[in-house]
Amino acid sequence: MTIRKILEGVTKLELTEELEGWQAVAKKELEQELEVQTNVVEYEYYGRLGALPLESTSGKANNEESEWIVFEDYDKAEEAAIAKVKEDLENEPEIFTQSWLQYYIEIGDTDRRIMAGEEADRRVEDMEDEEVMQEAGIDDPEEAREALQEKYYDEMYKALEDPINYFVDEQGIYTIEDLMKQSFIRIDVDRAAQDAIDTDGVAHFLDGYDNEEVELPSGAVAYGTN
C-alpha cells in the first residue's frame, strides 16, 4: 500500500539540504543512535502523513533495520498511525480480526430512520382497529395508529443502535458474519482506529520490521519499515 518514489529532477543531496529544522536534527540523531548513514527519500504515502522517510546508505543499522519513517514527536506519529488504520478500515476491513471489528459496526442515521419507519408502519398495518386502540389507550383509531407508529418507531430506532444485539441476539435474522456483509452496515472507523492504537500501540502499525519505536533525544520518533 506504500508508494515509494524518488522525486524527478531532485537528488537525494538536495532533499537533505532542504530539510526543516526538526528533520535535520532528527536525521543526525537517528544516524548516531543506530550507527548508520542515511539519505532522504520520498515516500508519497507517509510523506503526506508528516513523516521524514530515510534509508540507509551504509548497510543495516545496529537494530537490523535499513529504512525508517521519522516523526517530529510521538503525537504526530500517533496521528499518522490513526490515519493509516482508518484508511485500512475503509478500504480493506477484511484484514482486521473480524471478532474485534464486530464491536465497531453501526447503522447510519438515514438507514436507521428508514428501517425504523418501515418496521413501525408494518406493525401497525397488521393490527385491527380494536387492537390498535387498546394498545395505544386511545379511542380514535386514526390517532391510535399515529401514536403507535411513533412509539414503535422510537423503539426500533433505539434498538438499531446495537445492530448485533437486535439482528443476531434478539431476532436471529443474521449471524454476525452475515450481518457485517449487509449494505446498511458501516464501520465506526474513528472509534475503531483509536481503540486499535490504544490497544496495540503506534509502533504496531507504523513499524513494519519489528514493531519497535526508536526514541530520539529531540523528541522525534522513528519506525523501521524494512
C-alpha positions in Angstrom: 0.0 0.0 0.0 3.0 2.3 0.5 4.0 4.1 -2.7 7.7 4.9 -2.9 9.0 7.3 -5.5 12.2 9.5 -5.8 11.2 13.0 -6.9 12.1 13.6 -10.5 14.9 16.0 -11.0 15.7 16.3 -7.3 18.7 14.5 -5.9 18.9 12.9 -2.5 21.5 15.5 -1.5 19.2 18.4 -2.5 16.4 16.8 -0.5 18.7 16.6 2.6 19.7 20.2 2.3 16.1 21.3 2.2 15.1 19.6 5.4 13.2 21.6 8.0 14.9 22.2 11.4 13.5 19.3 13.3 14.0 17.0 10.3 17.7 17.8 10.1 18.2 17.3 13.8 16.2 14.0 13.8 18.2 12.7 10.8 21.5 13.3 12.6 20.2 11.8 15.9 19.0 8.6 14.2 22.3 8.2 12.5 24.1 8.5 15.8 21.7 6.3 17.7 21.6 3.5 15.1 25.2 3.9 13.8 24.3 4.3 10.2 24.4 6.8 7.4 21.2 7.8 5.7 19.7 9.5 2.7 16.3 11.2 2.5 13.8 9.6 0.1 10.3 10.5 -0.8 7.6 8.2 0.3 4.4 9.6 -1.1 2.1 7.8 1.3 4.0 8.5 4.5 5.1 11.9 3.4 1.6 13.2 3.3 1.2 11.9 6.9 4.1 14.2 8.0 6.9 11.7 8.1 10.6 12.1 7.1 11.5 8.9 5.2 15.1 7.8 5.4 17.1 4.9 4.0 20.5 3.5 5.0 23.5 4.1 2.7 25.8 2.0 4.9 24.1 -1.3 5.3 21.8 -2.3 8.1 21.7 -0.3 11.3 22.6 -1.8 14.7 18.9 -2.7 15.1 19.0 -4.6 11.8 16.7 -2.1 10.0 17.6 -0.2 6.8 14.6 2.1 6.2 12.7 4.4 8.6 9.9 6.9 8.8 10.6 9.7 11.4 8.1 12.0 13.0 8.6 15.2 14.9 7.2 13.8 18.1 5.0 11.0 19.4 1.8 12.9 18.9 2.5 13.4 15.2 3.3 9.7 14.9 0.0 8.7 16.7 -1.9 11.0 14.3 -0.3 9.2 11.3 -1.0 5.8 12.8 -4.6 6.6 13.3 -4.9 8.0 9.8 -3.3 4.8 8.4 -5.7 2.5 10.4 -8.7 4.5 9.4 -7.7 4.2 5.7 -7.2 0.4 6.1 -10.6 0.1 7.8 -12.3 2.0 5.0 -10.5 0.2 2.1 -9.6 -3.3 3.5 -11.7 -4.1 6.6 -11.1 -7.8 5.9 -7.5 -7.6 7.0 -8.7 -6.9 10.6 -9.8 -9.6 13.0 -13.5 -9.8 12.4 -14.3 -10.8 16.0 -12.7 -7.5 17.1 -14.2 -5.4 14.3 -17.7 -6.5 15.0 -17.8 -4.2 18.1 -17.4 -1.2 15.9 -20.2 -1.7 13.3 -23.1 0.6 13.2 -26.1 1.7 11.1 -26.1 5.2 9.7 -28.8 7.6 10.8 -30.5 7.7 7.5 -30.8 3.9 7.3 -31.9 3.7 10.9 -34.7 6.2 10.3 -35.9 4.4 7.2 -35.7 1.0 8.8 -37.5 2.2 11.9 -40.2 3.8 9.9 -40.8 0.8 7.8 -41.0 -1.5 10.8 -43.4 0.8 12.6 -45.6 1.0 9.6 -45.6 -2.8 9.1 -46.5 -3.5 12.7 -49.4 -1.0 12.8 -50.8 -2.1 9.4 -51.1 -5.7 10.6 -53.2 -4.7 13.6 -57.0 -4.4 13.7 -58.6 -1.0 14.8 -59.7 -2.5 18.1 -56.3 -3.9 18.9 -54.6 -0.6 17.9 -57.0 1.4 20.2 -56.5 -1.0 23.1 -52.7 -1.0 22.7 -52.5 2.8 22.4 -55.2 3.5 25.1 -56.9 5.9 22.6 -60.5 5.5 21.4 -60.0 7.1 18.0 -58.4 4.6 15.6 -56.6 7.2 13.5 -55.0 8.8 16.5 -54.2 5.4 18.0 -52.4 4.3 14.8 -50.3 7.5 14.8 -49.4 7.2 18.4 -48.4 3.5 18.0 -46.4 4.3 14.9 -44.5 6.9 16.8 -43.9 4.5 19.7 -42.8 1.6 17.5 -40.6 4.0 15.5 -38.8 5.2 18.7 -38.3 1.6 19.9 -36.9 0.4 16.7 -34.7 3.4 16.2 -33.2 2.8 19.6 -32.8 -0.9 19.1 -30.8 -0.3 15.9 -28.1 1.5 18.0 -26.8 -2.0 18.6 -27.3 -4.0 15.3 -25.7 -7.2 16.6 -27.9 -7.3 19.7 -31.0 -6.6 17.5 -30.4 -8.7 14.4 -28.3 -11.5 15.9 -29.2 -11.9 19.5 -32.8 -10.8 19.7 -34.2 -11.5 16.2 -31.9 -14.2 15.0 -32.1 -12.8 11.4 -28.4 -12.9 10.7 -25.2 -14.5 12.0 -22.6 -11.9 12.9 -20.7 -12.8 9.7 -23.7 -12.3 7.5 -24.7 -9.1 9.3 -21.4 -7.5 8.6 -21.9 -8.1 4.9 -25.2 -6.2 4.7 -25.2 -2.9 2.8 -26.7 -0.9 5.6 -23.8 -1.8 8.0 -20.9 0.5 8.3 -17.8 0.7 10.5 -17.3 3.4 13.1 -13.7 4.0 11.8 -12.9 6.8 14.2 -13.7 4.8 17.3 -12.2 1.6 15.9 -8.9 3.2 14.8 -8.4 5.0 18.2 -9.1 1.8 20.1 -6.7 -0.2 17.8 -3.9 2.3 18.6 -4.7 2.4 22.3 -4.6 -1.4 22.4 -1.7 -2.3 20.2 0.4 0.9 20.1 1.6 3.2 17.4 4.6 1.1 16.5 2.4 -1.9 15.7 1.0 0.0 12.8 4.0 2.1 11.7 7.0 -0.2 12.2 6.9 -2.9 9.5 10.1 -4.6 10.7 9.8 -5.4 14.5 7.0 -3.2 15.8 9.5 -1.2 17.8 9.9 2.6 18.3 13.2 4.4 18.2 13.0 7.4 20.5 15.5 10.2 19.7 16.9 12.9 22.1 15.0 15.8 20.4 11.6 14.0 21.0 11.4 12.7 17.4 10.5 9.1 17.0 11.4 6.7 14.2 9.8 3.5 12.9 11.5 0.9 10.7 9.8 -0.1 7.5 12.4 -2.6 6.3 
